[in-house]
Amino acid sequence: QQEISLSSANLACIVRLLLYLSQLSMNISKDELEKLSSALTPIFNVNQEQGWEETTDAGLTFILRTALAKPGRENQGATPISLDYPKDVTRLKKHISSVVDRISKGGKVD
């Protein structure tokens, strides 16, 4: 239990740092930062049935399908998003990278 708490605290610090660095380097507004941090949350609840990975991936997927969707693909928000336990973190890393990349190219999280 102590190892889980320590890992959660470390990950929370990394996520907060990523969010703040994104805000500074890409000139993200406070409102956009709040919306982004709702999906890429630094808050952990180890007693939840769904873990941080599942909820974060679902939130980032929703942002990628709606606010940061590529032109012509904006209406994919109604497509079901799975909360299955990930086999590895490759998909989550790809979604984080995609969100940061699209914001850096001028995308807005509105």
Secondary structure as a PSIPRED ss2 file (coil, helix, strand):
# PSIPRED VFORMAT (PSIPRED V4.0)

   1 Q C   1.000  0.000  0.000
   2 Q H   0.000  1.000  0.000
   3 E H   0.000  1.000  0.000
   4 I H   0.000  1.000  0.000
   5 S H   0.000  1.000  0.000
   6 L H   0.000  1.000  0.000
   7 S H   0.000  1.000  0.000
   8 S H   0.000  1.000  0.000
   9 A H   0.000  1.000  0.000
  10 N H   0.000  1.000  0.000
  11 L H   0.000  1.000  0.000
  12 A H   0.000  1.000  0.000
  13 C H   0.000  1.000  0.000
  14 I H   0.000  1.000  0.000
  15 V H   0.000  1.000  0.000
  16 R H   0.000  1.000  0.000
  17 L H   0.000  1.000  0.000
  18 L H   0.000  1.000  0.000
  19 L H   0.000  1.000  0.000
  20 Y H   0.000  1.000  0.000
  21 L H   0.000  1.000  0.000
  22 S H   0.000  1.000  0.000
  23 Q H   0.000  1.000  0.000
  24 L H   0.000  1.000  0.000
  25 S H   0.000  1.000  0.000
  26 M H   0.000  1.000  0.000
  27 N C   1.000  0.000  0.000
  28 I C   1.000  0.000  0.000
  29 S C   1.000  0.000  0.000
  30 K H   0.000  1.000  0.000
  31 D H   0.000  1.000  0.000
  32 E H   0.000  1.000  0.000
  33 L H   0.000  1.000  0.000
  34 E H   0.000  1.000  0.000
  35 K H   0.000  1.000  0.000
  36 L H   0.000  1.000  0.000
  37 S H   0.000  1.000  0.000
  38 S H   0.000  1.000  0.000
  39 A H   0.000  1.000  0.000
  40 L C   1.000  0.000  0.000
  41 T C   1.000  0.000  0.000
  42 P C   1.000  0.000  0.000
  43 I C   1.000  0.000  0.000
  44 F C   1.000  0.000  0.000
  45 N C   1.000  0.000  0.000
  46 V C   1.000  0.000  0.000
  47 N C   1.000  0.000  0.000
  48 Q C   1.000  0.000  0.000
  49 E C   1.000  0.000  0.000
  50 Q C   1.000  0.000  0.000
  51 G C   1.000  0.000  0.000
  52 W H   0.000  1.000  0.000
  53 E H   0.000  1.000  0.000
  54 E H   0.000  1.000  0.000
  55 T H   0.000  1.000  0.000
  56 T H   0.000  1.000  0.000
  57 D H   0.000  1.000  0.000
  58 A H   0.000  1.000  0.000
  59 G H   0.000  1.000  0.000
  60 L H   0.000  1.000  0.000
  61 T H   0.000  1.000  0.000
  62 F H   0.000  1.000  0.000
  63 I H   0.000  1.000  0.000
  64 L H   0.000  1.000  0.000
  65 R H   0.000  1.000  0.000
  66 T C   1.000  0.000  0.000
  67 A C   1.000  0.000  0.000
  68 L C   1.000  0.000  0.000
  69 A C   1.000  0.000  0.000
  70 K C   1.000  0.000  0.000
  71 P C   1.000  0.000  0.000
  72 G C   1.000  0.000  0.000
  73 R C   1.000  0.000  0.000
  74 E C   1.000  0.000  0.000
  75 N C   1.000  0.000  0.000
  76 Q C   1.000  0.000  0.000
  77 G C   1.000  0.000  0.000
  78 A C   1.000  0.000  0.000
  79 T C   1.000  0.000  0.000
  80 P C   1.000  0.000  0.000
  81 I C   1.000  0.000  0.000
  82 S C   1.000  0.000  0.000
  83 L C   1.000  0.000  0.000
  84 D C   1.000  0.000  0.000
  85 Y C   1.000  0.000  0.000
  86 P C   1.000  0.000  0.000
  87 K C   1.000  0.000  0.000
  88 D C   1.000  0.000  0.000
  89 V C   1.000  0.000  0.000
  90 T H   0.000  1.000  0.000
  91 R H   0.000  1.000  0.000
  92 L H   0.000  1.000  0.000
  93 K H   0.000  1.000  0.000
  94 K H   0.000  1.000  0.000
  95 H H   0.000  1.000  0.000
  96 I H   0.000  1.000  0.000
  97 S H   0.000  1.000  0.000
  98 S H   0.000  1.000  0.000
  99 V H   0.000  1.000  0.000
 100 V H   0.000  1.000  0.000
 101 D H   0.000  1.000  0.000
 102 R H   0.000  1.000  0.000
 103 I H   0.000  1.000  0.000
 104 S H   0.000  1.000  0.000
 105 K C   1.000  0.000  0.000
 106 G C   1.000  0.000  0.000
 107 G C   1.000  0.000  0.000
 108 K C   1.000  0.000  0.000
 109 V C   1.000  0.000  0.000
 110 D C   1.000  0.000  0.000
